[in-house]
Amino acid sequence: MASALAPFANASAVFTVPTSGTTTDARTGNVIAQTTTLTVALYLRQGSTNPSSDFPGVDTDVEQFEGFAVDPQALDPRILPGTTGTLTFSGQPAARCEVINARYPYGSTGLIGSTIQTALGDRIRLQRFVNG
């Protein structure tokens, strides 16, 4: 079943998530986790913008977004708070983003959680970092 919000999808996010295994950087010797990317279509509402400091052009503004995953409706379990990626919202250029919260406490099980997840998709809250 498709999300009721699918026709209103106004954003897409590409998240970098870990896979199994690690590699060692030949130059530095650092151990690096293997990663892959996941693309999710989203319906988002933009919230507030908070400037991070008083230095326009130098620092970053933080924009808040909240909404639902519409394709796929169920977020991959590796997409957790702190997961980073890029967010394209309403045709604006892609910018770095971070997941603040996903799959809220009601979850996707039980009567309320499964009904919301089936009709709309998993809930997600993001912040996007935009150069000031």
N, C-alpha and C positions, 0 to 999 in steps of 0.2 A: 504494500500500500504506500502511495506517495504522500509526502507531507502536505497538509492543507496550505502551508506557507510556500510551497515550491514555486508558484507563479510570481511570488513577490521576492524571490531571492535577489539580493542586492549586493552581495559580497562573496568573495572567495578567499580562502586562506590555504596556504601551503605550509604545513608543519614539518619540522625535522624531528623525527623520533628514533630512538635506539632500536637496533636489531640485535641479533646475537653475535658475540665475538668482538674482538678488539684488534687493532693494528698498532704498530709502533712507528712513530715518525722517525724516518732515517736521519733527519737533520738534528732534531732535538732529543730524541730518545724517549719522548713522552708517549704514554699509552693513550690511544684515542679509541673511543667506542665506535663501532660500525653504526651508521645511520641510514635511514631511508626517508623519503618524503611522502606525505599523505596530503591530498587535496580534498577540501571540504567546501561545498556550496552552503552559504549561510543567508539567513534573513536576520539583519541586525538593525537596531535603533542606536543612533549615536547619542551619547550622554554628554558629560561635561568635558571641557578641555582645561587642563591644569598646567600652566607654565612651570617648568622645573626650577627656573631661577630668573634673575633680572638681566640676563645677558642675551638679548635677541640676536639671532644669527649664529650664536655659539652653542647654546644648549638646546635641549629637546623639549617640545611640548608633548604631554601625554593626553591622549584622547581615549575616552571610555566608550565601549560598545557592549550591548547586551542583546541576545536574541536566541535563535535556534538553528541547529544543524538541519539542513533540509535534504542534502544529498552527499553522503549517506546520512540517514536520520540518526543512526546509532553511531556515536563517536567511537573511534578506535580506543580501546582501553589504555593505550600508551599516551593518549592526549590527556595530560593532567595539568593542574596548576603549575606554572613555571615553564611549560613547553613553549618554545619560541618558533617563529616562522615569519612569513610575510602576509600582509592583509591588503587586499584590493577592495575598496569600498566605493560603491556608486561611480565607477569609472575613474576614480582618482588614482594617481600613481601608487604602486605597491610600496608599503612601508613596513619596517620591522614591527612585530607584535609579540605579545606574550599572553598566554591564557591565565586569567585570574581565577576563574572557577569554571567547572564543567560538571554536568550531571548532578545537579543540586541535591540536597539531602533527601528529597522524596524518591530519588533514584528512578529506575526504569522498571521496577517490579511493584507488585501490589496493585490494587485497583486504580488509584489515582496516578501513580507513576507510569504504569504501563499504558493507561489511556492517553496521557499527555504525550508520551514518547511515540506512541503509534500515530496519533493525530498530527502532532507538530514536529517532533524530533527532540533530540537531547538539547537541553538548555546550555548556553555557553556565555561567558563574559570575558571580554578581551580588553587589553589596552594596546593602543598603537602609538609608536614613537615617531613624531614628526619634527623635522628640523625647524627651529624657530626663526 
